[in-house]
Amino acid sequence: IRTRMSLEHIRIGQFVAIESEKTRFFGMSNDVQLGTTSDSVLLDPPTPDDDTPSLVREILHGTYTYGDAHIQPALTMSAGDTQPGPVRSIPTHFTPVYLAEEEDFNEVFGAENIFDEGKNFAIGQPLDMDIDICLNLERFVERSNGVFGKSGTGKSVLTRLLLAGLIRSNICANLIFDMHNEYGEGSQSEGPSQRMRGLKSLFNSRVMTFGLKDNRKFQRISRSDGDLTIGLNQIEVEDILMLRGELGLSSAQADSAHLLVSRFGHEWINKLLSMDIETAVEESTANRSSLEALQRKLRAKIKNLPFVTEKSGFNQIDQIVNALENNRHVIIEFGGNDNLLSYILVANVITRRIHDKYREKFEKYNLSNNAADKPNRVMITIEEAHKFLTPEVANQTIFGTIAREMRKYNVTLLVVDQRPSSIDREVLSQIGTRIVAALNDEHDIDAVFTGVSGANNLKTVLASLDSKQQALVLGHASPMPVVIRARTYDETFYREITKGFSTSLPPLAYVPGGNGDKSDFDEWEEAVRQESVKKAESDLFG
């Protein structure tokens, strides 16, 4: 038996059910307004001083005054249907509307079942109810996705929830570029004396952490599985163009970099830094002043980074690829190098290698049509995503390529950002599922709804969100737009997400054929073992 609700109990963003004779409609309230049949009613309204104020209000209500609740139907379900489908009709006049109940939520969003090897993961609850709202994680990883919201709205907590669900469900491998060192062992929450556990501390050996070289203090704390270095020979012009703002590069200096690459190939930076400027100009035919400025900036801001070496092979990065191929989840921690220049540079170099490897593997699978050759799914998580996907560089960067086409190669993105208006609109249109916390800027609000039907109605819903723990979920993995209170990331969640789940795995096996040299892999594996011994001794004896 459903209970009818008065207008004042209906909130923007609530999930409602519309019960017609043969069909049920599901929708969301996107606006609530007051109206009158005549403006004269407002010129002389009843006041508390009237002798019969309640009687006057009762007479006026429903005759001269009324309330409008704007409902956008999103799904429909007729007798005999096994699941809701898209709306192709509308309810008739006088069809009763009710706030959705648990049965309706389960009908539309399903019940959580990742603990039984299912695909539904509870991301949160309705604003005024204790009922789970689930995402279909299998659909979630089919496309690139986004978590958006202004600073302080809980984007990193929402992201951590999603990643924990993906790890538990074993649907894909995750590569996480962890700029602020939040996803590994954990981080301090905004509450007093509270620390949120990271993915490494929850899932143990299923999650591997790599840190940047010369960041020893942080890595001892975080149980790093290896140190990373980036060689100058691994840096391409694309990476430098991405750093145009951080390096202060002009268009002429960028053109000089292209000339150097055409002359020296992968060794272009080493050659430039080792030459005197006269020789460099003669060899490259580039403009002298532009080349001199480029040389100075690369030497001061790139070569001096603590994790950058003159030359490096791809063995370390191929170890990361090997881990992803073995369904491990990898976190790249930046430690003390948590600046945009380091973050963009490292993320670009590693992601480009993964792109090349997975494209190669998928092309091999297409030729052989052998299921054993099909690569597993990988989702790459990047923060400050607008730095990688601006309209100026999105067509040239590896992240733009992945957002547009790599889902057919089983590689997708999870972009986390507070300035979606700075992301290329073509890339935004490819975002499958969007989880949007509060935003203030009109340009950002317009951007997150790029390519979404009914965007104007959803903007009203977004504007009604609190600045903490609330989000609008819409897109490919959610049957319909819905407002949630994000699931609490606390001790209860830690117990639930790890219950009955084996967090230990056997050591990684060496995968021959392009994943680095065997001796390098053995050396790395032994270093990891020694680090584990040291950590155990430290835990026991201090």
PLY file of the C-alpha trace (Angstrom):
ply
format ascii 1.0
element vertex 542
property float x
property float y
property float z
element edge 541
property int vertex1
property int vertex2
end_header
0.00 0.00 0.00
1.56 3.27 -1.10
1.29 6.45 0.91
0.42 9.73 -0.78
2.72 12.63 0.11
2.02 16.35 0.35
3.96 18.76 -1.86
6.19 19.97 0.95
7.57 16.44 1.38
8.70 16.24 -2.25
12.32 17.23 -2.77
14.15 17.98 -5.98
16.01 14.88 -7.08
13.68 12.34 -5.47
12.89 9.10 -7.29
9.16 8.67 -7.92
6.84 5.98 -9.27
3.80 6.75 -11.43
1.13 4.05 -11.30
-1.18 3.93 -14.32
-3.63 1.14 -14.99
-1.32 -1.17 -16.95
2.07 0.55 -16.81
4.44 1.80 -14.16
6.59 4.84 -14.93
9.74 5.73 -13.00
11.09 9.24 -12.93
12.76 11.98 -10.91
11.38 15.23 -9.56
13.42 18.04 -11.09
11.57 21.11 -9.82
8.90 22.15 -7.28
6.95 25.39 -7.63
3.95 27.19 -6.18
1.20 28.57 -8.41
-2.11 30.45 -8.27
-5.11 30.63 -10.58
-5.26 34.39 -10.02
-2.67 36.90 -8.87
-5.35 38.65 -6.80
-5.03 35.89 -4.20
-1.52 37.09 -3.46
-2.61 40.71 -3.04
-4.65 39.92 0.09
-3.37 36.62 1.54
-4.62 35.23 4.86
-2.40 36.14 7.80
-1.87 34.58 11.23
-3.88 37.49 12.68
-7.05 36.40 10.88
-9.75 34.87 13.07
-10.01 31.81 10.87
-6.66 31.55 9.11
-6.66 27.77 8.74
-10.19 27.74 7.26
-9.29 30.45 4.72
-6.15 28.60 3.70
-8.12 25.38 3.34
-10.67 27.06 1.08
-8.00 28.69 -1.07
-5.80 25.60 -1.29
-6.61 23.51 -4.32
-9.02 26.11 -5.65
-6.97 29.28 -6.07
-3.52 28.05 -4.95
-1.71 24.87 -5.88
1.71 23.31 -6.11
3.58 22.02 -9.17
5.99 19.11 -8.91
7.79 18.67 -12.23
8.46 14.99 -12.93
10.63 13.72 -15.77
9.67 10.10 -16.62
12.80 8.09 -17.44
11.75 4.42 -17.51
8.59 2.42 -17.97
7.56 -1.11 -17.14
4.45 -2.91 -18.38
2.91 -6.17 -17.21
5.08 -9.06 -18.33
8.28 -7.01 -18.64
11.30 -8.41 -16.81
13.04 -5.06 -16.53
12.27 -1.39 -17.15
12.72 0.09 -20.61
12.91 3.58 -22.12
9.86 5.83 -22.00
7.90 6.00 -25.26
4.58 7.29 -23.91
3.24 9.38 -21.04
0.82 8.67 -18.19
-2.77 9.87 -18.54
-4.32 12.73 -16.57
-4.96 12.06 -12.87
-2.50 9.16 -12.68
-1.33 8.95 -9.05
2.34 9.69 -8.28
4.16 8.23 -5.26
7.59 8.44 -3.76
9.49 5.32 -4.81
9.84 2.49 -2.30
12.38 -0.30 -1.89
10.66 -2.52 -4.46
10.91 0.26 -7.06
14.59 0.87 -6.37
15.39 -2.84 -6.66
13.34 -3.04 -9.86
15.31 -0.24 -11.50
18.78 -0.34 -9.95
18.97 -3.95 -8.78
20.30 -5.25 -5.47
23.98 -5.28 -4.57
25.52 -8.64 -5.50
29.27 -8.18 -6.01
29.83 -10.33 -2.91
28.24 -13.20 -4.85
30.29 -12.56 -8.00
27.63 -10.23 -9.38
28.10 -6.85 -11.05
25.89 -4.49 -8.98
27.70 -2.30 -6.47
25.94 0.00 -3.97
27.36 3.49 -4.45
24.97 5.27 -2.09
21.41 5.76 -0.92
18.49 8.08 -1.74
18.46 11.38 0.15
15.73 10.38 2.63
15.78 6.58 2.58
18.04 3.73 3.69
17.92 1.78 0.44
20.91 0.91 -1.73
21.32 2.48 -5.16
23.58 0.34 -7.33
25.79 0.88 -10.35
26.28 -1.89 -12.88
30.08 -2.14 -12.80
30.26 -4.25 -15.94
28.58 -1.47 -17.90
30.65 1.09 -16.01
33.98 -0.19 -17.35
32.72 -0.47 -20.95
33.27 3.26 -21.44
35.31 6.10 -20.00
33.70 7.76 -16.96
33.96 10.92 -14.89
33.76 12.07 -11.26
33.21 15.83 -11.13
32.71 18.35 -8.35
34.20 21.45 -6.84
36.97 21.19 -4.27
35.88 19.71 -0.94
32.78 17.86 -2.20
34.26 14.38 -1.71
35.45 13.47 -5.23
38.33 11.38 -3.91
36.01 9.46 -1.56
33.59 8.74 -4.40
36.53 7.63 -6.54
37.85 5.40 -3.78
34.41 3.79 -3.39
34.23 3.06 -7.11
37.75 1.63 -7.22
37.10 -0.56 -4.17
33.98 -1.95 -5.86
35.90 -2.63 -9.07
38.67 -4.44 -7.21
36.20 -6.53 -5.24
34.21 -7.46 -8.36
37.38 -8.32 -10.32
35.86 -6.82 -13.48
38.96 -4.94 -14.60
42.51 -4.05 -13.61
43.02 -0.48 -12.42
45.94 1.87 -12.96
45.69 4.87 -10.63
47.88 7.95 -10.89
47.75 9.03 -7.26
48.92 12.64 -7.21
48.24 13.29 -3.51
49.06 9.81 -2.11
45.48 9.04 -1.05
44.71 5.68 -2.63
47.54 3.44 -1.38
47.80 3.06 2.38
45.30 5.80 3.10
44.98 9.48 3.93
43.77 11.80 6.64
40.08 12.65 6.36
38.65 16.06 7.16
37.18 14.76 10.41
39.19 15.02 13.64
41.73 12.21 14.13
40.23 10.10 11.36
42.23 8.26 8.74
40.65 6.68 5.69
42.18 3.40 4.61
43.55 3.13 1.10
43.17 0.36 -1.45
46.54 -1.22 -0.65
45.65 -1.54 3.03
42.27 -3.07 2.14
43.25 -5.48 -0.63
46.87 -6.29 0.20
48.80 -7.99 -2.63
46.00 -7.48 -5.15
47.12 -3.84 -5.19
50.70 -2.89 -6.07
52.19 0.54 -5.41
55.07 2.10 -7.30
56.72 5.34 -6.29
59.00 7.80 -8.01
62.70 7.32 -7.43
64.44 9.38 -4.72
61.29 9.48 -2.65
62.51 6.90 -0.12
60.90 8.27 3.02
57.39 8.12 1.60
57.91 4.70 0.06
59.05 3.12 3.32
55.76 4.19 4.83
53.68 2.99 1.90
55.23 -0.44 1.22
56.26 0.39 -2.33
56.61 -2.47 -4.80
59.27 -0.60 -6.75
60.84 2.71 -7.69
60.21 4.34 -11.05
62.54 6.39 -13.17
61.77 8.18 -16.39
64.52 8.49 -18.98
64.98 11.59 -21.09
64.99 9.21 -24.05
61.39 8.19 -23.16
60.01 11.73 -23.29
58.28 12.65 -26.54
57.23 16.00 -27.94
53.64 15.21 -26.93
54.73 15.15 -23.28
56.45 18.53 -23.62
53.43 20.06 -25.33
51.26 18.87 -22.44
53.62 20.78 -20.12
53.43 23.97 -22.16
51.85 25.90 -19.29
54.20 24.55 -16.59
57.31 25.14 -18.76
56.15 28.43 -20.25
56.73 27.24 -23.82
55.90 29.42 -26.80
54.67 28.11 -30.15
58.11 28.75 -31.65
59.78 26.67 -28.93
57.30 23.84 -29.54
58.16 23.98 -33.26
61.85 23.75 -32.36
61.14 20.57 -30.38
59.51 19.01 -33.48
62.58 19.86 -35.57
64.84 18.22 -32.98
62.76 15.04 -33.00
62.87 14.80 -36.79
66.67 15.09 -36.60
67.56 13.02 -33.50
64.53 10.78 -32.76
64.11 9.56 -29.16
67.47 11.08 -28.14
66.34 14.61 -28.97
66.45 15.94 -25.39
69.81 14.33 -24.57
71.29 15.71 -27.77
69.96 19.20 -27.13
71.21 19.28 -23.54
74.68 17.97 -24.45
75.30 20.37 -27.36
76.38 23.97 -27.37
73.73 26.20 -28.85
75.63 26.89 -32.08
75.88 23.18 -32.90
72.24 22.63 -31.96
71.09 25.38 -34.33
73.24 24.02 -37.14
72.08 20.42 -36.61
68.35 21.16 -36.24
67.94 24.32 -38.39
65.72 25.70 -35.62
65.50 29.35 -34.58
68.39 30.19 -32.28
66.53 32.14 -29.58
63.69 29.59 -29.44
66.13 26.70 -29.24
68.15 28.43 -26.54
65.02 29.05 -24.44
63.86 25.43 -24.92
67.28 24.13 -23.86
67.27 26.31 -20.75
63.77 25.27 -19.68
64.33 21.55 -20.23
67.58 21.66 -18.28
66.10 23.62 -15.36
62.67 21.99 -15.04
62.87 18.49 -16.55
66.43 17.20 -16.21
66.61 18.22 -12.54
63.53 16.23 -11.49
64.74 13.60 -8.99
63.20 10.65 -10.86
64.49 11.66 -14.32
67.62 9.94 -15.67
69.56 10.38 -18.87
68.52 7.00 -20.27
66.07 4.34 -19.17
64.54 1.28 -20.73
60.90 0.33 -20.49
61.51 -2.62 -18.13
59.99 -0.89 -15.11
56.94 0.26 -17.02
56.60 -3.18 -18.58
56.53 -4.63 -15.06
53.49 -2.44 -14.44
51.92 -3.69 -17.69
52.69 -7.24 -16.57
50.91 -6.60 -13.26
47.84 -5.24 -15.05
47.81 -8.25 -17.39
47.76 -10.46 -14.28
44.70 -8.59 -12.92
46.67 -6.72 -10.30
45.73 -3.12 -9.55
48.57 -0.59 -9.71
48.89 2.74 -7.92
51.57 5.21 -8.98
52.33 7.36 -5.93
54.04 10.70 -6.39
55.08 11.27 -2.79
56.97 14.53 -2.50
56.77 15.02 -6.27
53.08 15.96 -6.08
53.27 18.79 -8.58
51.53 19.09 -11.93
54.74 18.98 -13.94
55.78 15.60 -12.49
52.23 14.25 -12.58
51.58 15.08 -16.23
54.99 13.87 -17.38
54.89 10.49 -15.63
51.24 9.79 -16.45
51.85 10.50 -20.13
54.94 8.30 -20.49
53.40 5.31 -18.67
49.98 5.57 -20.31
51.46 5.78 -23.80
53.32 2.51 -23.19
50.14 0.82 -21.95
48.26 2.13 -24.97
50.84 0.65 -27.35
50.91 -2.72 -25.55
47.16 -3.15 -25.37
46.60 -2.07 -28.93
49.21 -4.61 -30.03
47.62 -7.35 -27.89
44.11 -6.62 -29.18
45.25 -6.68 -32.79
46.86 -10.07 -32.11
43.56 -11.28 -30.62
41.64 -10.06 -33.67
43.94 -12.07 -35.91
43.91 -15.27 -33.86
40.31 -15.05 -32.56
41.63 -17.06 -29.60
39.96 -16.17 -26.28
43.29 -16.74 -24.48
44.80 -13.82 -26.43
42.08 -11.33 -25.48
43.51 -8.72 -23.07
41.70 -8.02 -19.82
40.03 -4.69 -19.22
42.07 -1.82 -17.77
40.73 1.43 -16.34
43.14 4.34 -15.90
42.31 6.89 -13.19
43.68 10.43 -13.58
43.15 13.45 -11.37
43.30 17.05 -12.62
42.00 15.57 -15.88
41.49 18.93 -17.58
45.28 19.31 -17.76
45.42 16.25 -20.04
42.27 16.88 -22.07
42.09 20.58 -22.95
40.67 21.45 -26.39
44.15 22.62 -27.48
45.88 19.27 -26.87
43.16 16.60 -26.57
43.55 15.56 -30.22
47.30 15.10 -29.75
47.50 13.37 -26.36
47.33 9.72 -25.46
44.51 10.42 -23.00
42.42 12.03 -25.71
43.00 8.97 -27.89
41.95 6.61 -25.10
38.81 8.62 -24.33
37.75 8.58 -27.98
38.66 5.10 -29.19
40.44 2.83 -26.73
37.33 1.21 -25.28
37.42 -1.06 -28.32
40.87 -2.14 -27.08
39.59 -2.71 -23.50
41.24 0.42 -22.05
39.11 3.23 -20.58
39.55 6.31 -18.37
38.15 7.41 -15.04
38.64 11.18 -15.04
38.44 13.07 -11.74
38.18 16.83 -12.04
36.82 20.04 -10.55
36.96 22.05 -13.80
35.08 20.02 -16.45
34.60 23.16 -18.55
38.32 23.00 -19.40
37.96 19.51 -20.90
37.46 19.17 -24.65
33.74 18.84 -25.42
34.29 15.95 -27.82
35.96 14.03 -25.00
33.15 14.92 -22.59
30.61 13.59 -25.06
32.38 10.19 -24.85
32.03 9.99 -21.05
29.70 7.08 -20.34
28.80 7.47 -16.66
29.02 10.75 -14.75
29.01 11.13 -10.99
28.59 14.83 -10.31
28.93 16.47 -6.91
28.15 20.15 -6.30
29.47 22.67 -8.85
29.17 26.46 -8.73
30.53 27.69 -12.03
27.93 27.90 -14.81
30.48 26.83 -17.44
31.35 23.70 -15.41
27.66 22.87 -14.97
27.05 23.22 -18.70
30.10 21.06 -19.44
29.12 18.05 -17.31
25.84 17.77 -19.21
27.46 17.81 -22.65
25.58 15.34 -24.83
22.96 14.59 -22.14
19.27 14.82 -23.05
17.08 16.79 -20.65
20.11 18.71 -19.41
18.14 21.82 -18.40
16.01 19.87 -15.96
19.07 18.13 -14.50
20.79 21.48 -13.89
18.06 22.34 -11.40
18.67 19.03 -9.63
22.43 19.64 -9.51
21.90 23.12 -8.07
19.94 21.61 -5.15
22.80 19.34 -3.95
24.52 19.90 -0.63
28.25 20.51 -0.83
29.08 17.28 1.06
28.41 13.61 0.33
25.69 14.18 -2.29
25.99 13.51 -6.01
23.94 13.17 -9.17
24.58 9.85 -10.96
23.66 9.49 -14.62
24.75 7.72 -17.76
25.63 4.30 -19.15
25.93 2.35 -15.86
22.87 3.91 -14.22
19.42 3.07 -15.67
18.25 6.64 -15.03
19.54 9.84 -13.38
19.38 9.66 -9.58
20.58 11.73 -6.62
22.46 9.84 -3.91
23.99 10.26 -0.51
27.39 8.69 -1.11
28.08 5.48 0.77
30.06 6.14 3.92
33.70 5.14 3.57
34.35 3.88 7.09
35.08 0.78 9.18
31.70 -0.73 8.32
32.48 -0.41 4.62
35.98 -1.86 5.12
34.49 -4.97 6.72
31.80 -5.35 4.06
34.04 -4.91 1.03
36.67 -7.41 2.23
34.36 -10.00 3.83
35.07 -13.47 2.44
37.53 -12.04 -0.08
41.05 -13.40 -0.48
43.37 -10.38 -0.52
46.55 -12.45 -1.02
47.74 -13.67 -4.39
50.76 -15.73 -5.51
53.79 -13.80 -6.80
53.55 -12.40 -10.29
54.82 -14.67 -13.05
57.20 -13.30 -15.65
55.39 -12.88 -18.97
57.85 -13.27 -21.87
57.50 -11.50 -25.16
57.82 -7.77 -24.67
57.40 -7.27 -20.90
61.00 -6.48 -20.07
64.13 -8.55 -19.55
63.84 -11.68 -17.35
66.90 -10.80 -15.25
65.49 -7.33 -14.56
62.20 -8.87 -13.49
63.95 -11.29 -11.10
65.98 -8.43 -9.64
62.85 -6.35 -9.11
60.98 -9.30 -7.54
63.86 -9.91 -5.10
63.91 -6.21 -4.16
60.19 -6.37 -3.40
60.74 -9.46 -1.25
63.52 -7.75 0.71
61.31 -4.70 1.25
58.55 -6.96 2.62
61.02 -8.55 5.04
62.14 -5.12 6.26
58.52 -4.06 6.73
57.72 -7.20 8.72
60.77 -6.70 10.93
59.81 -3.09 11.49
56.26 -4.07 12.48
57.57 -6.67 14.93
60.54 -4.91 16.49
60.03 -1.23 15.73
0 1
1 2
2 3
3 4
4 5
5 6
6 7
7 8
8 9
9 10
10 11
11 12
12 13
13 14
14 15
15 16
16 17
17 18
18 19
19 20
20 21
21 22
22 23
23 24
24 25
25 26
26 27
27 28
28 29
29 30
30 31
31 32
32 33
33 34
34 35
35 36
36 37
37 38
38 39
39 40
40 41
41 42
42 43
43 44
44 45
45 46
46 47
47 48
48 49
49 50
50 51
51 52
52 53
53 54
54 55
55 56
56 57
57 58
58 59
59 60
60 61
61 62
62 63
63 64
64 65
65 66
66 67
67 68
68 69
69 70
70 71
71 72
72 73
73 74
74 75
75 76
76 77
77 78
78 79
79 80
80 81
81 82
82 83
83 84
84 85
85 86
86 87
87 88
88 89
89 90
90 91
91 92
92 93
93 94
94 95
95 96
96 97
97 98
98 99
99 100
100 101
101 102
102 103
103 104
104 105
105 106
106 107
107 108
108 109
109 110
110 111
111 112
112 113
113 114
114 115
115 116
116 117
117 118
118 119
119 120
120 121
121 122
122 123
123 124
124 125
125 126
126 127
127 128
128 129
129 130
130 131
131 132
132 133
133 134
134 135
135 136
136 137
137 138
138 139
139 140
140 141
141 142
142 143
143 144
144 145
145 146
146 147
147 148
148 149
149 150
150 151
151 152
152 153
153 154
154 155
155 156
156 157
157 158
158 159
159 160
160 161
161 162
162 163
163 164
164 165
165 166
166 167
167 168
168 169
169 170
170 171
171 172
172 173
173 174
174 175
175 176
176 177
177 178
178 179
179 180
180 181
181 182
182 183
183 184
184 185
185 186
186 187
187 188
188 189
189 190
190 191
191 192
192 193
193 194
194 195
195 196
196 197
197 198
198 199
199 200
200 201
201 202
202 203
203 204
204 205
205 206
206 207
207 208
208 209
209 210
210 211
211 212
212 213
213 214
214 215
215 216
216 217
217 218
218 219
219 220
220 221
221 222
222 223
223 224
224 225
225 226
226 227
227 228
228 229
229 230
230 231
231 232
232 233
233 234
234 235
235 236
236 237
237 238
238 239
239 240
240 241
241 242
242 243
243 244
244 245
245 246
246 247
247 248
248 249
249 250
250 251
251 252
252 253
253 254
254 255
255 256
256 257
257 258
258 259
259 260
260 261
261 262
262 263
263 264
264 265
265 266
266 267
267 268
268 269
269 270
270 271
271 272
272 273
273 274
274 275
275 276
276 277
277 278
278 279
279 280
280 281
281 282
282 283
283 284
284 285
285 286
286 287
287 288
288 289
289 290
290 291
291 292
292 293
293 294
294 295
295 296
296 297
297 298
298 299
299 300
300 301
301 302
302 303
303 304
304 305
305 306
306 307
307 308
308 309
309 310
310 311
311 312
312 313
313 314
314 315
315 316
316 317
317 318
318 319
319 320
320 321
321 322
322 323
323 324
324 325
325 326
326 327
327 328
328 329
329 330
330 331
331 332
332 333
333 334
334 335
335 336
336 337
337 338
338 339
339 340
340 341
341 342
342 343
343 344
344 345
345 346
346 347
347 348
348 349
349 350
350 351
351 352
352 353
353 354
354 355
355 356
356 357
357 358
358 359
359 360
360 361
361 362
362 363
363 364
364 365
365 366
366 367
367 368
368 369
369 370
370 371
371 372
372 373
373 374
374 375
375 376
376 377
377 378
378 379
379 380
380 381
381 382
382 383
383 384
384 385
385 386
386 387
387 388
388 389
389 390
390 391
391 392
392 393
393 394
394 395
395 396
396 397
397 398
398 399
399 400
400 401
401 402
402 403
403 404
404 405
405 406
406 407
407 408
408 409
409 410
410 411
411 412
412 413
413 414
414 415
415 416
416 417
417 418
418 419
419 420
420 421
421 422
422 423
423 424
424 425
425 426
426 427
427 428
428 429
429 430
430 431
431 432
432 433
433 434
434 435
435 436
436 437
437 438
438 439
439 440
440 441
441 442
442 443
443 444
444 445
445 446
446 447
447 448
448 449
449 450
450 451
451 452
452 453
453 454
454 455
455 456
456 457
457 458
458 459
459 460
460 461
461 462
462 463
463 464
464 465
465 466
466 467
467 468
468 469
469 470
470 471
471 472
472 473
473 474
474 475
475 476
476 477
477 478
478 479
479 480
480 481
481 482
482 483
483 484
484 485
485 486
486 487
487 488
488 489
489 490
490 491
491 492
492 493
493 494
494 495
495 496
496 497
497 498
498 499
499 500
500 501
501 502
502 503
503 504
504 505
505 506
506 507
507 508
508 509
509 510
510 511
511 512
512 513
513 514
514 515
515 516
516 517
517 518
518 519
519 520
520 521
521 522
522 523
523 524
524 525
525 526
526 527
527 528
528 529
529 530
530 531
531 532
532 533
533 534
534 535
535 536
536 537
537 538
538 539
539 540
540 541
